């Protein structure tokens, strides 16, 4: 089951480093300020902890805007599923 929730940025783990395009982050920041986030980031919830493997530009835009929480599409998963994402 997938649900949309606002999750504190501090609770989202991003185990795989990603490079972001500064121009894209700036454009997203402007869009978020003007009309809000249109597409939540996706997170896996594994044993009460949140992991994100995509949405790096949206995540970074929220960080730079000083926001505490970000809308997330939450999908519950097992540790085995998490290991597949980390492989």
Backbone as JSON, one array per atom type, in Angstrom:
{
  "sequence": "XXXXXXXXXXXXXXXXXXXXXXXXXXXXXXXXXXXXXXXXXXXXXXXXXXXXXXXXXXXXXXXXXXXXXXXXXXXXXXXXXXXXXXX",
  "N": [[0.84, -1.19, 0.0], [0.55, 2.2, -0.85], [1.08, 5.42, 0.42], [0.65, 8.98, 0.83], [2.65, 11.12, 2.67], [3.85, 13.75, 4.8], [7.13, 13.93, 5.64], [9.71, 14.43, 8.03], [12.7, 15.91, 6.89], [15.06, 15.24, 8.19], [14.66, 12.64, 8.95], [14.89, 11.07, 6.76], [16.81, 8.83, 5.06], [19.47, 8.82, 2.79], [21.04, 6.67, 1.2], [22.63, 6.28, -1.1], [24.97, 8.19, -2.75], [24.28, 11.03, -4.76], [24.67, 13.09, -7.64], [23.74, 16.44, -8.12], [22.19, 18.75, -10.35], [22.91, 22.05, -10.26], [21.44, 24.12, -11.52], [18.98, 22.92, -12.08], [18.12, 22.39, -9.49], [17.82, 25.02, -8.55], [15.76, 25.92, -10.24], [13.69, 24.21, -9.44], [13.43, 25.06, -6.78], [12.39, 27.65, -7.14], [9.96, 26.98, -8.39], [8.72, 25.42, -6.39], [8.42, 27.33, -4.39], [6.61, 28.99, -5.65], [4.37, 27.41, -6.58], [4.3, 25.14, -5.03], [5.28, 21.73, -4.21], [4.86, 19.5, -6.8], [5.08, 16.8, -7.31], [5.46, 14.23, -5.13], [8.39, 12.92, -3.4], [9.71, 9.58, -3.56], [9.75, 7.16, -1.02], [11.05, 4.37, 0.78], [9.69, 2.62, 3.46], [11.15, 0.96, 5.95], [11.06, -1.09, 8.57], [10.27, 1.07, 10.22], [12.01, 3.08, 9.46], [13.03, 5.52, 7.03], [13.91, 5.49, 3.61], [15.37, 6.93, 0.77], [15.79, 6.84, -2.7], [15.53, 8.2, -5.0], [14.49, 11.33, -6.52], [16.36, 13.28, -5.92], [16.9, 15.96, -6.68], [14.56, 17.33, -5.96], [14.55, 16.81, -3.2], [16.96, 18.1, -2.44], [16.27, 20.73, -3.13], [14.29, 21.27, -1.21], [15.86, 21.11, 1.11], [17.62, 23.31, 0.68], [15.77, 25.36, 0.69], [15.2, 25.48, 3.29], [13.2, 23.97, 4.43], [11.44, 21.87, 6.72], [10.03, 19.51, 6.38], [9.01, 17.12, 3.86], [6.8, 16.26, 1.21], [6.03, 12.86, 0.71], [5.8, 9.85, -1.13], [5.03, 7.01, 0.31], [6.16, 3.76, 0.61], [5.82, 0.71, 2.07], [8.3, -1.67, 2.93], [10.33, -4.65, 3.01], [13.36, -5.63, 4.8], [14.78, -7.17, 2.94], [13.96, -6.17, 0.45], [15.0, -3.59, 0.65], [17.75, -4.22, 0.65], [18.01, -5.04, -2.01], [17.73, -2.58, -3.31], [20.05, -1.39, -2.52], [22.02, -2.82, -3.73]],
  "CA": [[0.0, 0.0, 0.0], [1.32, 3.43, -0.95], [0.37, 6.58, 0.94], [1.4, 10.24, 0.78], [2.83, 11.72, 3.99], [4.96, 14.69, 4.95], [8.12, 13.32, 6.53], [10.84, 15.32, 8.31], [13.9, 15.64, 6.09], [16.07, 14.64, 9.05], [14.37, 11.22, 9.13], [15.03, 10.38, 5.47], [18.18, 8.4, 4.77], [19.77, 8.76, 1.35], [22.26, 5.87, 1.27], [23.44, 6.32, -2.31], [25.25, 9.58, -3.12], [23.83, 11.46, -6.09], [25.08, 14.42, -8.08], [22.6, 17.25, -8.55], [22.43, 19.85, -11.28], [22.54, 23.26, -9.53], [20.4, 24.86, -12.24], [17.71, 22.22, -11.89], [17.72, 22.62, -8.1], [17.34, 26.41, -8.46], [14.47, 25.99, -10.9], [12.73, 23.55, -8.56], [13.22, 25.94, -5.63], [11.47, 28.71, -7.57], [8.66, 26.37, -8.62], [8.16, 25.02, -5.09], [7.99, 28.55, -3.71], [5.48, 29.58, -6.36], [3.17, 26.56, -6.67], [4.42, 23.97, -4.18], [5.82, 20.53, -4.82], [3.81, 18.85, -7.58], [5.26, 15.35, -7.31], [6.2, 13.81, -3.92], [9.49, 11.98, -3.59], [9.35, 8.21, -3.16], [10.58, 6.59, 0.04], [10.73, 3.06, 1.32], [9.66, 2.55, 4.92], [11.63, -0.36, 6.36], [11.17, -1.19, 10.03], [10.11, 2.39, 10.81], [13.0, 4.04, 8.96], [12.71, 5.94, 5.67], [15.04, 5.49, 2.68], [15.03, 7.53, -0.51], [16.78, 6.55, -3.73], [15.24, 9.06, -6.15], [14.02, 12.65, -6.1], [17.47, 14.01, -5.3], [16.79, 17.4, -6.93], [13.47, 17.83, -5.12], [15.05, 16.74, -1.82], [17.95, 19.17, -2.28], [15.55, 22.01, -3.17], [13.66, 21.45, 0.1], [16.95, 21.41, 2.05], [18.1, 24.68, 0.45], [14.7, 26.28, 1.06], [15.09, 25.46, 4.74], [11.97, 23.29, 4.84], [11.65, 20.78, 7.67], [9.33, 18.3, 5.94], [8.79, 17.01, 2.42], [5.79, 15.26, 0.85], [6.62, 11.6, 0.25], [4.99, 8.68, -1.46], [5.63, 6.03, 1.19], [5.88, 2.36, 0.31], [6.42, -0.18, 3.07], [9.11, -2.71, 2.31], [11.08, -5.51, 3.91], [14.81, -5.46, 4.68], [15.26, -7.8, 1.7], [13.73, -5.21, -0.64], [16.0, -2.54, 0.84], [19.04, -4.75, 0.18], [17.99, -5.01, -3.48], [17.96, -1.19, -3.73], [21.43, -1.04, -2.19], [22.95, -3.67, -4.51]],
  "C": [[0.89, 1.25, 0.0], [0.46, 4.58, -0.4], [1.27, 7.8, 0.83], [1.43, 10.82, 2.19], [3.93, 12.76, 3.92], [5.89, 14.12, 6.01], [9.24, 14.33, 6.78], [12.06, 14.92, 7.49], [14.95, 14.91, 6.91], [15.86, 13.13, 9.23], [14.56, 10.41, 7.85], [16.51, 10.09, 5.22], [18.35, 8.3, 3.26], [21.1, 8.02, 1.22], [23.16, 5.89, 0.04], [23.7, 7.78, -2.7], [24.84, 9.87, -4.56], [24.39, 12.84, -6.38], [23.82, 15.18, -8.5], [23.07, 18.35, -9.47], [21.98, 21.13, -10.58], [21.43, 24.06, -10.2], [19.03, 24.23, -12.06], [17.2, 22.43, -10.47], [17.16, 24.03, -7.94], [15.96, 26.55, -9.09], [13.38, 25.34, -10.04], [12.42, 24.41, -7.34], [12.21, 27.03, -5.98], [10.07, 28.15, -7.76], [7.97, 26.0, -7.31], [7.66, 26.23, -4.34], [6.72, 29.12, -4.34], [4.22, 28.7, -6.3], [3.21, 25.32, -5.79], [4.99, 22.78, -4.94], [4.69, 19.78, -5.52], [3.89, 17.33, -7.55], [6.08, 14.94, -6.07], [7.39, 12.93, -4.28], [9.02, 10.61, -3.12], [10.31, 7.76, -2.07], [10.1, 5.18, 0.36], [10.7, 3.18, 2.83], [10.01, 1.11, 5.29], [11.86, -0.33, 7.86], [11.17, 0.2, 10.68], [11.11, 3.44, 10.38], [12.71, 4.29, 7.49], [13.98, 6.04, 4.82], [14.57, 6.04, 1.33], [16.17, 7.28, -1.5], [16.57, 7.4, -4.98], [14.8, 10.41, -5.62], [15.11, 13.52, -5.51], [17.39, 15.52, -5.52], [15.68, 18.02, -6.08], [13.89, 17.86, -3.66], [16.0, 17.9, -1.55], [17.28, 20.55, -2.3], [14.89, 22.28, -1.82], [14.71, 21.79, 1.16], [17.37, 22.87, 1.91], [17.04, 25.73, 0.78], [14.49, 26.33, 2.58], [13.8, 24.82, 5.25], [12.32, 22.13, 5.77], [11.09, 19.45, 7.18], [9.14, 18.32, 4.43], [7.69, 15.98, 2.16], [6.45, 14.03, 0.23], [5.54, 10.59, -0.1], [5.68, 7.53, -0.74], [5.19, 4.62, 0.8], [6.58, 1.5, 1.36], [7.13, -1.31, 2.37], [9.84, -3.5, 3.4], [12.58, -5.18, 3.82], [15.37, -6.09, 3.4], [15.08, -6.87, 0.49], [14.74, -4.07, -0.55], [17.36, -3.0, 0.34], [19.11, -4.74, -1.34], [18.27, -3.6, -3.99], [19.4, -0.77, -3.5], [22.46, -1.79, -3.03], [23.45, -2.94, -5.74]]
}
